Amino acid sequence: MGLLDTILGRSKPVRPDLDQLFAVPSAALTLQAATGFVPTGLGSVCFAGVEGGTFARIQQDVRELLDADTARGGVPVEFSRDSYGYTWLLTRQPAEDTASLVNDLHAVNTLLQDGGFGPQLLCSLISFRDERERPLALVYLYKRGTFYPFAPLPGGEKRDNELELQVRAALGDDLRVEKDLARWFPVWGAPGL
């Protein structure tokens, strides 16, 4: 970054750090102790779809990699498209096996990134619920290398901001939490949430 960039207030974008995902299993323990939210075993990756043979091949590689255990009773991954045209991949693991879920999400992000489709990656999320069945997601922003909590309220597009701030405070030492609250985008209707 040069002097002109500094004067004009420009900064280099944060490089994605997919290894940040590996902090989620320990953060899940902290989250459970602090708030009572436990993992559901559901996680998803959101990316902008691209047409073409190379992208279709990578999607097939992702499906084959994550569906490898279906013969042993594993659940196949699901692809869906939201109303904005983004593609979502939903993967499942046993609720108590957050590490395997994170490995799946990391593998999907890595395959897409290494295939040259990193700019199409938007976010990954890991779902949680509490004893009252309230949903919560830890959302990983690929382009920022940070996490934020997303807590939708039932009955429409409203959020539990108080809970989100409580989760931010609880996980501040475990995860790289996004400081800019304006980047805490809602992911209404995200698969797995």
Order of alpha helices (4+ residues) and beta strands (2+ residues): alpha-alpha-beta-alpha-beta-beta-alpha-beta-beta-beta-beta-beta-alpha
